[in-house]
């Protein structure tokens, strides 16, 4: 079979497809991208990537083609197309499954596999469907996925929990030391459901979605979740298991509250991370970052074998003074998830009871209601305390 592509259009589709199946697998066909001609519409070729857990499907317009299907290693075809100049690229498969890829006056010749060898895909449709703006979905994931652990032994900690109930879409990410919660009013007609989506597919989706009002459609099947973004369809196996009772983790009442400029504290904690990660001393040991909340001042400090850091920030605070310490990366990730608001609100009870970070701004004047969120970070016990 033979198919002719525009190089730039093919490359645009290959990059996200290759990200789905980048590693070495025991099944050669899973390392590759499936090309099917024609695609769902005349004049197109359908591309599919699938690693047996998550996948992606899209299509590319073609100049001309003959009917058929073939599989080419994802990294090989990506590197070849990326190296070629703009213009037409022709992929010609001979009867020995050798793929001749021609473009820009030169050609490559590599192996291919018949399309019939590709593993069976799940049905890419669901009986429960939800449509939300991309900027809302992006905000929901950025405020929850930071708290998951993709290498956790307990599967539920490797994904984000979605719950749709009484017109509210709630998302939760947790790794046992921190928790991200975000919610959005999706509408009373949204069917109720709860499911856990692996973080791996969510991080791929974050590369594709934008801060725009364009929609993303989420479809829920029995064991899979399907995400439709423009011409791209992503799908993933769901995580099986009962999610933890996250409502018990964040206290309902707090004794102390502090309002802090988001950019100022984010920059200060980033500077402190130079010491907490001991980048000055060249050591792999890590130390904590200490926050001292006083009447109108937040004192940030840390010390390691390589050096020390101290900084003061202005704050508005209610409640008694408090000294609390954190793993710097955990606090920094939570603050980065709060970007987009000028002020953050720190809710606290004690030095060993964690901290809850929320937006410190009112949304009453917002034309678009922002995502409501709470980010909870567990503290560390300081030396001598």
C-alpha positions, -999 to 999 in steps of 0.1 A, spaced: 0 0 0 10 36 -5 0 69 12 12 105 7 11 131 36 19 167 41 50 165 64 39 192 89 4 178 93 18 143 98 43 155 124 16 173 143 -3 140 147 27 118 153 41 137 183 12 131 208 8 96 194 44 87 200 41 100 236 15 73 243 37 44 233 73 55 238 88 25 257 99 -9 250 72 -36 251 73 -73 247 48 -70 219 64 -53 189 30 -40 176 24 -21 208 56 -1 202 42 12 170 16 35 156 -12 20 136 -19 36 102 -53 28 86 -63 41 51 -89 54 47 -98 68 81 -132 76 93 -137 101 64 -126 99 28 -92 114 21 -79 107 56 -56 82 73 -64 72 109 -35 70 134 -38 50 167 -13 46 196 -21 22 224 0 7 252 -27 -17 265 -37 8 293 -40 41 276 -43 52 240 -49 80 214 -66 82 181 -66 110 154 -66 114 117 -44 131 91 -54 143 56 -37 125 27 -27 136 -8 -34 101 -22 -35 66 -9 -44 30 -15 -64 11 11 -47 -9 38 -32 -7 73 3 -10 87 22 -5 120 55 14 123 76 18 154 65 51 170 99 65 178 114 55 144 87 72 124 87 103 146 124 108 143 123 102 105 94 126 98 109 152 121 142 151 102 126 157 68 119 191 53 84 204 47 65 191 17 51 157 7 61 125 25 53 92 10 51 59 29 52 29 6 48 -6 21 60 -35 -1 49 -72 0 77 -79 24 64 -53 49 94 -30 42 84 7 46 100 31 22 96 67 35 104 93 9 106 131 12 129 160 4 148 141 -22 159 113 1 144 82 17 145 58 46 137 22 46 125 5 78 104 -25 88 67 -25 94 41 -49 107 7 -57 91 -21 -37 107 -40 -69 115 -14 -76 142 -25 -46 163 -41 -54 196 -79 -50 200 -90 -16 213 -118 -9 238 -150 5 225 -144 42 222 -179 53 234 -196 56 268 -231 57 282 -224 88 304 -211 119 287 -200 153 300 -189 185 282 -169 213 299 -146 241 287 -110 232 283 -99 260 307 -121 245 334 -108 210 329 -72 223 329 -78 241 362 -94 210 378 -65 188 368 -37 212 377 -52 217 412 -54 179 419 -29 159 398 1 176 415 -8 156 446 -8 121 431 21 97 432 24 78 399 47 53 415 26 46 446 20 10 456 -16 17 463 -33 22 429 -58 49 440 -29 72 448 -17 71 412 -49 88 398 -74 115 402 -108 107 416 -138 122 397 -172 125 413 -203 139 397 -232 144 421 -261 169 423 -247 189 394 -212 193 408 -180 178 393 -155 172 421 -119 161 415 -94 148 441 -58 139 441 -39 125 471 -7 107 479 -10 105 517 10 136 524 -9 162 504 -43 165 489 -58 186 461 -95 192 458 -113 211 431 -150 214 421 -170 229 393 -208 233 388 -213 211 357 -251 212 356 -281 194 371 -286 173 340 -251 156 343 -255 119 351 -241 109 385 -209 88 385 -176 83 403 -144 69 388 -106 72 391 -85 82 361 -48 73 359 -25 103 362 -5 91 331 -33 99 307 -42 131 325 -6 145 321 -8 136 283 -41 155 281 -26 185 298 -2 188 269 -31 191 245 -57 213 262 -55 251 264 -69 279 285 -97 283 260 -135 280 260 -133 252 234 -149 220 248 -135 187 260 -160 158 261 -156 131 287 -174 98 281 -175 71 307 -177 34 299 -177 5 323 -139 1 325 -126 30 304 -128 68 301 -127 85 267 -117 122 262 -125 140 230 -104 171 222 -110 185 187 -97 159 163 -80 138 190 -95 110 211 -77 98 242 -88 68 262 -76 50 293 -84 21 315 -99 33 348 -83 24 382 -103 -1 400 -108 5 438 -126 24 464 -113 59 469 -104 72 504 -128 94 524 -111 127 515 -137 147 533 -123 136 567 -88 148 558 -95 186 556 -108 201 588 -141 221 586 -129 248 609 -96 266 614 -82 287 643 -58 308 622 -59 324 588 -33 343 568 -36 361 535 -4 363 514 5 376 480 7 345 457 36 357 436 56 368 466 53 336 486 58 314 455 90 332 446 102 330 483 96 293 485 114 287 452 144 305 466 143 285 498 143 253 477 179 260 468 188 254 504 162 227 512 174 206 483 210 214 495 220 225 460 246 247 477 264 219 494 261 193 467 245 168 490 216 146 483 202 152 518 171 174 521 159 196 550 126 213 557 113 248 551 101 266 583 73 291 582 67 314 612 34 332 611 32 363 632 9 393 634 18 410 601 49 390 590 56 356 576 92 345 583 106 318 559 138 301 567 158 269 562 193 257 569 213 228 555 250 217 554 255 240 523 240 272 537 209 289 550 181 312 538 159 337 556 131 360 542 102 380 556 69 387 538 40 409 547 8 391 556 -27 398 570 -34 373 598 -61 364 623 -54 340 653 -23 333 674 12 330 661 23 296 646 55 279 636 52 251 611 75 232 587 70 214 554 88 194 528 96 222 505 87 205 472 52 196 486 45 232 496 60 245 463 38 222 442 7 234 460 16 270 456 22 265 418 -13 249 416 -27 281 431 -12 303 403 -39 325 387 -51 342 418 -32 373 433 -37 362 469 -38 329 487 -54 321 520 -36 298 544 -59 281 569 -42 265 599 -48 249 633 -15 237 647 21 229 638 14 192 633 -21 195 618 -14 206 582 -23 236 562 -51 243 538 -45 266 509 -74 284 491 -78 314 468 -79 345 489 -101 364 464 -139 367 460 -154 354 428 -185 375 430 -174 399 403 -161 371 379 -180 367 347 -167 331 345 -169 314 378 -135 300 386 -129 265 399 -132 263 437 -103 245 453 -86 234 485 -50 222 487 -40 204 519 -3 198 528 8 178 558 37 193 579 69 178 591 81 175 627 109 200 633 141 191 652 135 196 689 97 197 686 
